[in-house]
Amino acid sequence: MPANNRGKKMIAIHTKYLAPTNSNGARIKAYTAGGMGYKGFTATIPYPYGLEGAECHFKAVQELVKKNNLDWNLDGMRYGDSADGKGFAFCFDCSQVNNSYNV
C-alpha cells in the first residue's frame, strides 16, 4: 500500500449529481464523512460535459483531493453505484475484506 494511503483504508468518497437550478448549472459534489479522527471533506465542480459516467464523478474526487491538499494516491481506486442511484462511492484499493471471514 502506498505510504500516503496508510490509515485511509476505510474512507469512502461519495459523489452525487446536482441538477441545475435557476442560479447554478449542473454540478457534481464529492464528499467524505467525518470520523475515525478525520474531518469530512467536500468539493463541488461544474458538470464536465466532455466526460461520461463515472469519469465525471472521478473528476470531482480529484478536485476534492486537490482542494483539501490531501496526500492521497488515487491510482487504482475502486468504485460502485451509490444506493440512491445519483452518484458513486469510491474507495481505495487497499480497502479489502479478508476472504477467509465466515459471514
C-alpha atoms as an extended CHARMM CRD file, in Angstrom:
* protein
*
       103  EXT
         1         1  MET       CA              0.0000000000        0.0000000000        0.0000000000  PROA      1               0.0000000000
         2         2  PRO       CA              1.4460000000        3.4230000000       -0.8870000000  PROA      2               0.0000000000
         3         3  ALA       CA              2.6720000000        5.3180000000        2.1720000000  PROA      3               0.0000000000
         4         4  ASN       CA              0.3050000000        8.2230000000        1.5600000000  PROA      4               0.0000000000
         5         5  ASN       CA             -2.7170000000        5.9100000000        1.8160000000  PROA      5               0.0000000000
         6         6  ARG       CA             -1.8640000000        4.4530000000        5.2310000000  PROA      6               0.0000000000
         7         7  GLY       CA             -4.7100000000        4.9870000000        7.6710000000  PROA      7               0.0000000000
         8         8  LYS       CA             -7.1900000000        5.7730000000        4.9180000000  PROA      8               0.0000000000
         9         9  LYS       CA             -8.3990000000        2.2350000000        4.2970000000  PROA      9               0.0000000000
        10        10  MET       CA            -11.9380000000        2.8680000000        5.4670000000  PROA      10              0.0000000000
        11        11  ILE       CA            -12.5340000000        6.2410000000        3.8340000000  PROA      11              0.0000000000
        12        12  ALA       CA            -15.0950000000        6.2420000000        1.0430000000  PROA      12              0.0000000000
        13        13  ILE       CA            -15.5230000000        9.2610000000       -1.2010000000  PROA      13              0.0000000000
        14        14  HSD       CA            -19.1340000000        9.6680000000       -2.2490000000  PROA      14              0.0000000000
        15        15  THR       CA            -20.3180000000       11.6410000000       -5.2500000000  PROA      15              0.0000000000
        16        16  LYS       CA            -23.7130000000       12.8140000000       -6.3590000000  PROA      16              0.0000000000
        17        17  TYR       CA            -25.1610000000       14.6220000000       -9.3330000000  PROA      17              0.0000000000
        18        18  LEU       CA            -26.7490000000       18.0010000000       -8.5370000000  PROA      18              0.0000000000
        19        19  ALA       CA            -29.3940000000       19.0490000000      -11.0490000000  PROA      19              0.0000000000
        20        20  PRO       CA            -29.2970000000       22.5710000000      -12.4800000000  PROA      20              0.0000000000
        21        21  THR       CA            -31.2380000000       25.3040000000      -10.7020000000  PROA      21              0.0000000000
        22        22  ASN       CA            -32.2170000000       28.8450000000      -11.6910000000  PROA      22              0.0000000000
        23        23  SER       CA            -28.8920000000       30.0850000000      -10.3500000000  PROA      23              0.0000000000
        24        24  ASN       CA            -26.4670000000       27.1550000000      -10.9000000000  PROA      24              0.0000000000
        25        25  GLY       CA            -25.7730000000       24.7750000000      -13.7360000000  PROA      25              0.0000000000
        26        26  ALA       CA            -25.4930000000       21.0050000000      -13.2570000000  PROA      26              0.0000000000
        27        27  ARG       CA            -22.7780000000       20.0150000000      -10.8050000000  PROA      27              0.0000000000
        28        28  ILE       CA            -21.1760000000       17.0340000000       -9.1330000000  PROA      28              0.0000000000
        29        29  LYS       CA            -20.4140000000       17.0380000000       -5.4230000000  PROA      29              0.0000000000
        30        30  ALA       CA            -17.7670000000       14.8020000000       -3.8700000000  PROA      30              0.0000000000
        31        31  TYR       CA            -17.6640000000       14.3590000000       -0.1050000000  PROA      31              0.0000000000
        32        32  THR       CA            -16.3970000000       12.1880000000        2.7150000000  PROA      32              0.0000000000
        33        33  ALA       CA            -17.9950000000       11.5610000000        6.0740000000  PROA      33              0.0000000000
        34        34  GLY       CA            -16.1030000000       12.6270000000        9.1530000000  PROA      34              0.0000000000
        35        35  GLY       CA            -14.9610000000       10.1080000000       11.7320000000  PROA      35              0.0000000000
        36        36  MET       CA            -12.0380000000        7.9070000000       12.7100000000  PROA      36              0.0000000000
        37        37  GLY       CA            -10.0220000000       11.0310000000       13.5090000000  PROA      37              0.0000000000
        38        38  TYR       CA            -10.7340000000       12.6910000000       10.1560000000  PROA      38              0.0000000000
        39        39  LYS       CA            -12.8920000000       15.6680000000        9.3600000000  PROA      39              0.0000000000
        40        40  GLY       CA            -15.2380000000       15.4290000000        6.4170000000  PROA      40              0.0000000000
        41        41  PHE       CA            -14.1160000000       16.9150000000        3.1050000000  PROA      41              0.0000000000
        42        42  THR       CA            -16.1720000000       18.2850000000        0.2350000000  PROA      42              0.0000000000
        43        43  ALA       CA            -15.7720000000       19.7230000000       -3.2600000000  PROA      43              0.0000000000
        44        44  THR       CA            -18.2860000000       20.6380000000       -5.9440000000  PROA      44              0.0000000000
        45        45  ILE       CA            -17.4620000000       21.0150000000       -9.6380000000  PROA      45              0.0000000000
        46        46  PRO       CA            -19.4300000000       22.1240000000      -12.6980000000  PROA      46              0.0000000000
        47        47  TYR       CA            -20.6760000000       19.0930000000      -14.6080000000  PROA      47              0.0000000000
        48        48  PRO       CA            -17.8490000000       18.0710000000      -17.0080000000  PROA      48              0.0000000000
        49        49  TYR       CA            -19.8670000000       17.5150000000      -20.1870000000  PROA      49              0.0000000000
        50        50  GLY       CA            -16.7810000000       16.2920000000      -22.0800000000  PROA      50              0.0000000000
        51        51  LEU       CA            -16.6540000000       13.1620000000      -19.9000000000  PROA      51              0.0000000000
        52        52  GLU       CA            -19.0970000000       10.3030000000      -19.3350000000  PROA      52              0.0000000000
        53        53  GLY       CA            -20.4790000000        8.3490000000      -16.3710000000  PROA      53              0.0000000000
        54        54  ALA       CA            -18.0390000000        7.5270000000      -13.6090000000  PROA      54              0.0000000000
        55        55  GLU       CA            -15.3410000000        9.6730000000      -15.2670000000  PROA      55              0.0000000000
        56        56  CYS       CA            -17.4060000000       12.7820000000      -14.4620000000  PROA      56              0.0000000000
        57        57  HSD       CA            -17.6650000000       11.7440000000      -10.8370000000  PROA      57              0.0000000000
        58        58  PHE       CA            -13.9920000000       10.7960000000      -10.5580000000  PROA      58              0.0000000000
        59        59  LYS       CA            -13.1640000000       14.3370000000      -11.7300000000  PROA      59              0.0000000000
        60        60  ALA       CA            -14.9940000000       15.5810000000       -8.6040000000  PROA      60              0.0000000000
        61        61  VAL       CA            -12.9790000000       13.1280000000       -6.4620000000  PROA      61              0.0000000000
        62        62  GLN       CA             -9.7640000000       14.5560000000       -7.9300000000  PROA      62              0.0000000000
        63        63  GLU       CA            -10.9620000000       18.0820000000       -7.1140000000  PROA      63              0.0000000000
        64        64  LEU       CA            -11.7860000000       17.0830000000       -3.5240000000  PROA      64              0.0000000000
        65        65  VAL       CA             -8.2180000000       15.8210000000       -3.0320000000  PROA      65              0.0000000000
        66        66  LYS       CA             -6.7190000000       18.9060000000       -4.6930000000  PROA      66              0.0000000000
        67        67  LYS       CA             -8.9400000000       21.4540000000       -2.8860000000  PROA      67              0.0000000000
        68        68  ASN       CA             -8.1780000000       19.9820000000        0.5330000000  PROA      68              0.0000000000
        69        69  ASN       CA             -4.4380000000       19.4410000000       -0.1090000000  PROA      69              0.0000000000
        70        70  LEU       CA             -4.7460000000       15.7390000000        0.6720000000  PROA      70              0.0000000000
        71        71  ASP       CA             -1.7980000000       13.4630000000        0.0390000000  PROA      71              0.0000000000
        72        72  TRP       CA             -3.9360000000       10.5830000000       -1.2160000000  PROA      72              0.0000000000
        73        73  ASN       CA             -2.8810000000        8.3630000000       -4.0880000000  PROA      73              0.0000000000
        74        74  LEU       CA             -5.9440000000        7.8670000000       -6.3090000000  PROA      74              0.0000000000
        75        75  ASP       CA             -4.3290000000        5.2780000000       -8.5900000000  PROA      75              0.0000000000
        76        76  GLY       CA             -6.3570000000        2.0840000000       -8.7050000000  PROA      76              0.0000000000
        77        77  MET       CA             -9.3780000000        3.3870000000       -6.8040000000  PROA      77              0.0000000000
        78        78  ARG       CA            -12.4420000000        1.1690000000       -6.9010000000  PROA      78              0.0000000000
        79        79  TYR       CA            -15.9890000000        2.4290000000       -7.3320000000  PROA      79              0.0000000000
        80        80  GLY       CA            -19.5920000000        1.3380000000       -7.4520000000  PROA      80              0.0000000000
        81        81  ASP       CA            -23.0420000000        2.8600000000       -7.8040000000  PROA      81              0.0000000000
        82        82  SER       CA            -24.4980000000        4.7670000000       -4.8870000000  PROA      82              0.0000000000
        83        83  ALA       CA            -27.5600000000        3.4170000000       -3.1150000000  PROA      83              0.0000000000
        84        84  ASP       CA            -29.7330000000        6.2820000000       -4.3790000000  PROA      84              0.0000000000
        85        85  GLY       CA            -28.5040000000        5.9630000000       -7.9820000000  PROA      85              0.0000000000
        86        86  LYS       CA            -27.4080000000        9.6180000000       -8.1210000000  PROA      86              0.0000000000
        87        87  GLY       CA            -23.6720000000        9.0450000000       -7.9440000000  PROA      87              0.0000000000
        88        88  PHE       CA            -20.8890000000        6.6710000000       -6.9750000000  PROA      88              0.0000000000
        89        89  ALA       CA            -18.8580000000        5.5810000000       -3.9750000000  PROA      89              0.0000000000
        90        90  PHE       CA            -15.0930000000        5.4800000000       -4.4940000000  PROA      90              0.0000000000
        91        91  CYS       CA            -12.7020000000        3.6780000000       -2.1650000000  PROA      91              0.0000000000
        92        92  PHE       CA             -9.0300000000        2.8600000000       -2.0350000000  PROA      92              0.0000000000
        93        93  ASP       CA             -7.8420000000       -0.4580000000       -3.4230000000  PROA      93              0.0000000000
        94        94  CYS       CA             -6.3410000000       -1.2590000000       -0.0090000000  PROA      94              0.0000000000
        95        95  SER       CA             -9.8740000000       -1.4510000000        1.4820000000  PROA      95              0.0000000000
        96        96  GLN       CA            -10.3620000000       -5.1820000000        1.2260000000  PROA      96              0.0000000000
        97        97  VAL       CA            -12.3360000000       -7.8000000000        3.0860000000  PROA      97              0.0000000000
        98        98  ASN       CA            -10.4470000000      -10.9260000000        4.1100000000  PROA      98              0.0000000000
        99        99  ASN       CA            -11.9700000000      -13.7960000000        2.0830000000  PROA      99              0.0000000000
       100       100  SER       CA            -11.4750000000      -16.1760000000        4.9940000000  PROA      100             0.0000000000
       101       101  TYR       CA            -14.2390000000      -14.4910000000        7.0070000000  PROA      101             0.0000000000
       102       102  ASN       CA            -17.1690000000      -16.8430000000        7.5520000000  PROA      102             0.0000000000
       103       103  VAL       CA            -20.0690000000      -14.4390000000        7.3370000000  PROA      103             0.0000000000
